[in-house]
Amino acid sequence: MEKNLAAIGKKKGGLTLPALLAPDAKTAEKIIEFFTAQIRNKNTRKAYAKAVGNFAA
């Protein structure tokens, strides 16, 4: 149940978001923005993204 971001206009290095996190393009953009802009520490960003991905899978 993953949506490819290319299908909704957002592709970041082959990144895909689970359908739960990307019901539409605007939501997908906000999710990507959150994980790339609002969390300063790179390692924390990766850990959060992994945890959310595991939760949504």
N, C-alpha and C positions, 0 to 999 in steps of 0.2 A: 504494500500500500504506500509506496513512495511516489511522490511527484517529482519529476525532473524539473529543476529550476529553469531550464531552457524553455520548457513548455509554458512557463508563466513569465518569461522574459528576464529571468535572473539566473545566470550560470556563473558560478565562481569556481573555476578550476575543477569542474566535474562534480561539484557539491550537489547533493540531493537532500531534500527535507522530507520527513514523513508527512503524510497527508494531514495528520493531526495538527502539525505546526504550519501547514501551508494550504489552508482551505481556499485562499485566493491570493492574488499577486501582492496586494497591500500588506496582508499579514506576513507573507514570506519575507517581504522587504524589511518589515519591522523586526522580525526574528534575526535576520542577517545583520541588521544595523545594531541590535542589542549585543550580539556576540562579537562584533568587530569594533564597536565604538565605545560602549559604555563600561566595559570591563577592561581596565588598564593593563593588568598583568597578563601576559601571554599565556603563562602556565595555568592560571585560574580560568581564563577564557576557554582553553582546551578542555580542562577538567569539567567545567560546566556544560560545554557543548556535548561532551561524551555522556555525561549523566542524563542530560535531557534526551539525547538520542536513544540511550538505553531505555529510558522511561517510555518514550513514544513508540518504540519498536513493538 
